[in-house]
Amino acid sequence: MIEEAPAMSKSDSKRQVILDSAYRLFRARGFDGTSMTDITTQVGGSKATLYSHFPSKEELFVECMMAALQNYMSDTLRHLDVSRGDPQDALRSFGASVLNFICSPEQVGVRRLMIAEAARSGTGKLFFDKISALRSKVSSFLAACMASGMLRRDDPDLAADHLGALLEAEILEPLLLHVREAAPDEKETAQAARRAVAAFLRAYAPAPQQREPAAGTAEIQVSHTLSAKP
């Protein structure tokens, strides 16, 4: 018997309607070109209702830009499964999934809009806090890999930043800067993810279990062996 998902409450339903309407307006008109009055007109009701869900236009803007990412990442993060025993496969699957999403034309447009409005009334910090919450899930996976010896011990938050930067560098940056216009297909994102993960694993490879003897140690051992001979 399949359990049905719990019905969305009236308040949650209203909030989602606000997010959907505001997202369309922000994408079409930008931050400055969209007012809370415009959003209220689209949604219906009063400004008081709108502000009861979102205290400011800045917070509503951030929620709109982040909603799709949060919904998508909830599925993408399932690839990070420590029980696989080898982080390479998990990170490759995760990386390809992330790239397929963030390199889509819609998400490239959203990222440009987020960057353009980052300096406005603390919007950049709100974005950063939201993204950091998602990054913590990746950090937890990397911390588990470090604890098990699959990766060398280091700061897992910094490692998550390094992984993210490696994934984005090859394709996303040229898209954001209009150097490239065509979105990549899944084959290209899979290849880019493999290269990024390979570089990451080289940087965070565990230390070898046995090190080469220090300089001079071998000579001492040989000397002792010779002197022990009859």
C-alpha positions as CSV (number, residue, x, y, z in Angstrom):
1,M,0.0,0.0,0.0
2,I,1.5,3.3,-1.1
3,E,1.3,6.1,1.4
4,E,0.1,9.4,0.0
5,A,2.2,12.5,0.7
6,P,0.6,14.7,3.4
7,A,-1.6,17.4,1.9
8,M,-0.1,20.9,1.8
9,S,-1.5,23.3,4.4
10,K,-3.4,26.4,3.3
11,S,-0.5,28.5,4.5
12,D,2.1,26.4,2.7
13,S,0.0,26.4,-0.5
14,K,-0.2,30.2,-0.4
15,R,3.5,30.5,0.2
16,Q,4.2,28.3,-2.8
17,V,1.9,30.4,-5.0
18,I,3.7,33.6,-3.9
19,L,7.1,32.0,-4.7
20,D,6.0,30.8,-8.1
21,S,4.5,34.2,-9.1
22,A,7.4,36.2,-7.7
23,Y,9.9,33.9,-9.4
24,R,8.3,34.6,-12.8
25,L,8.3,38.3,-12.2
26,F,11.9,38.5,-11.0
27,R,13.1,36.5,-13.9
28,A,11.2,38.6,-16.4
29,R,11.7,42.1,-14.9
30,G,14.7,41.8,-12.5
31,F,14.8,42.9,-8.9
32,D,14.3,46.6,-9.4
33,G,11.5,46.1,-12.0
34,T,9.5,44.0,-9.6
35,S,7.6,45.5,-6.6
36,M,5.8,43.8,-3.8
37,T,2.7,45.5,-5.2
38,D,3.2,43.7,-8.5
39,I,3.6,40.4,-6.7
40,T,0.5,41.0,-4.6
41,T,-1.5,41.8,-7.8
42,Q,-0.4,38.6,-9.4
43,V,-1.1,36.5,-6.3
44,G,-4.2,38.2,-5.0
45,G,-4.9,39.2,-1.4
46,S,-3.2,41.9,0.5
47,K,0.4,43.0,1.1
48,A,-0.1,42.1,4.8
49,T,-0.5,38.5,3.7
50,L,2.6,38.7,1.5
51,Y,4.7,40.2,4.3
52,S,3.5,37.6,6.8
53,H,5.3,35.0,4.6
54,F,8.3,37.0,3.6
55,P,9.5,40.0,5.7
56,S,11.2,41.8,2.8
57,K,11.5,41.8,-0.9
58,E,15.1,40.8,-0.5
59,E,14.2,37.7,1.4
60,L,11.5,36.8,-1.1
61,F,14.0,37.2,-3.9
62,V,16.5,34.9,-2.3
63,E,13.9,32.3,-1.5
64,C,12.7,32.4,-5.1
65,M,16.2,32.0,-6.5
66,M,17.1,29.2,-4.1
67,A,13.8,27.2,-4.2
68,A,14.6,25.2,-7.4
69,L,18.1,24.5,-6.2
70,Q,17.0,23.2,-2.8
71,N,14.3,21.0,-4.4
72,Y,16.8,19.6,-6.9
73,M,19.6,19.1,-4.5
74,S,17.5,17.0,-2.1
75,D,17.6,14.2,-4.8
76,T,21.1,14.9,-5.9
77,L,22.5,14.6,-2.4
78,R,21.4,11.0,-2.3
79,H,24.3,10.1,-4.6
80,L,26.6,10.8,-1.6
81,D,26.5,7.4,0.0
82,V,29.4,6.4,2.2
83,S,28.4,2.7,2.1
84,R,29.6,2.5,-1.5
85,G,33.1,2.1,-0.1
86,D,34.8,4.2,-2.7
87,P,34.0,7.9,-2.9
88,Q,34.9,8.2,-6.6
89,D,31.7,6.7,-7.9
90,A,29.6,8.7,-5.5
91,L,31.3,12.0,-6.3
92,R,31.1,11.4,-10.0
93,S,27.4,10.7,-9.9
94,F,26.9,13.7,-7.6
95,G,29.1,16.0,-9.8
96,A,27.4,15.1,-13.0
97,S,23.9,15.6,-11.5
98,V,25.0,19.0,-10.1
99,L,26.4,20.1,-13.5
100,N,23.3,19.0,-15.4
101,F,21.3,21.3,-13.2
102,I,23.4,24.4,-12.7
103,C,24.5,24.5,-16.4
104,S,20.9,24.6,-17.7
105,P,19.9,27.8,-19.4
106,E,17.4,28.7,-16.7
107,Q,19.8,28.2,-13.8
108,V,22.6,30.1,-15.6
109,G,20.2,33.0,-15.8
110,V,19.3,32.6,-12.1
111,R,22.9,32.6,-11.1
112,R,23.6,35.8,-13.1
113,L,20.7,37.5,-11.5
114,M,21.8,36.3,-8.0
115,I,25.3,37.7,-8.6
116,A,24.0,41.0,-10.0
117,E,21.9,41.6,-6.9
118,A,24.4,40.3,-4.3
119,A,25.4,43.8,-3.0
120,R,21.8,44.8,-2.4
121,S,20.6,45.1,1.3
122,G,22.4,42.0,2.5
123,T,21.1,39.8,-0.3
124,G,24.5,38.3,-1.0
125,K,24.8,37.2,2.6
126,L,21.3,35.6,2.5
127,F,22.4,33.7,-0.6
128,F,25.6,32.6,1.0
129,D,23.8,31.4,4.1
130,K,21.4,29.3,2.0
131,I,24.2,27.8,-0.1
132,S,26.3,27.1,3.0
133,A,23.4,25.0,4.4
134,L,23.5,22.9,1.2
135,R,27.3,22.7,1.3
136,S,27.1,21.2,4.9
137,K,25.5,18.1,3.5
138,V,28.5,17.6,1.1
139,S,30.9,18.4,4.0
140,S,29.3,15.6,6.1
141,F,29.9,13.1,3.4
142,L,33.5,14.2,3.0
143,A,34.0,14.1,6.7
144,A,32.8,10.5,6.8
145,C,35.2,9.6,4.0
146,M,38.0,11.2,5.9
147,A,37.1,9.4,9.2
148,S,37.1,6.1,7.4
149,G,40.5,6.7,5.7
150,M,39.1,6.9,2.2
151,L,40.3,10.6,2.0
152,R,43.0,12.3,4.0
153,R,42.0,14.2,7.1
154,D,41.4,17.9,6.5
155,D,38.8,20.6,6.9
156,P,35.7,19.0,5.3
157,D,34.1,22.4,4.7
158,L,37.1,23.6,2.8
159,A,37.2,20.3,0.9
160,A,33.5,20.9,-0.1
161,D,34.4,24.3,-1.4
162,H,37.3,22.9,-3.4
163,L,35.0,20.2,-4.9
164,G,32.4,22.8,-5.9
165,A,35.0,25.1,-7.5
166,L,36.5,22.2,-9.5
167,L,33.0,21.2,-10.7
168,E,32.1,24.7,-11.8
169,A,35.3,25.8,-13.4
170,E,35.3,24.0,-16.6
171,I,31.8,24.7,-18.0
172,L,29.8,27.0,-15.7
173,E,32.2,30.0,-15.7
174,P,32.2,30.3,-19.6
175,L,28.4,30.1,-19.6
176,L,28.1,32.8,-16.9
177,L,30.4,35.1,-18.8
178,H,28.7,34.5,-22.2
179,V,31.9,33.0,-23.6
180,R,29.8,30.0,-24.3
181,E,26.1,30.0,-25.2
182,A,25.2,26.3,-25.7
183,A,24.3,24.3,-22.7
184,P,26.3,21.0,-22.3
185,D,24.7,17.6,-22.9
186,E,24.9,14.8,-20.3
187,K,27.9,13.2,-21.9
188,E,29.9,16.4,-21.5
189,T,28.8,17.0,-17.9
190,A,29.7,13.4,-17.1
191,Q,33.2,13.9,-18.5
192,A,33.7,17.2,-16.8
193,A,32.6,15.7,-13.5
194,R,35.1,12.8,-13.9
195,R,37.9,15.3,-14.5
196,A,36.9,17.4,-11.5
197,V,36.6,14.5,-9.2
198,A,39.9,13.0,-10.4
199,A,41.7,16.3,-9.5
200,F,39.8,16.5,-6.2
201,L,40.8,12.9,-5.2
202,R,44.5,13.6,-6.1
203,A,44.4,16.5,-3.8
204,Y,42.7,14.6,-1.0
205,A,44.2,11.2,-1.4
206,P,44.9,9.4,1.9
207,A,48.5,9.3,3.1
208,P,50.4,6.1,2.2
209,Q,50.3,3.5,4.9
210,Q,54.0,2.9,4.8
211,R,56.5,5.6,4.0
212,E,59.9,5.2,2.4
213,P,62.7,5.1,5.0
214,A,64.3,8.5,5.7
215,A,67.6,9.4,4.1
216,G,70.4,7.7,6.0
217,T,68.1,5.1,7.7
218,A,68.9,2.5,5.0
219,E,72.6,3.1,5.4
220,I,72.4,2.5,9.1
221,Q,70.4,-0.7,8.7
222,V,73.0,-2.0,6.1
223,S,75.9,-1.0,8.5
224,H,74.2,-3.0,11.3
225,T,73.7,-6.0,9.1
226,L,77.3,-6.0,8.0
227,S,78.7,-5.6,11.5
228,A,76.5,-8.5,12.6
229,K,78.1,-10.9,10.1
230,P,80.7,-13.3,11.4
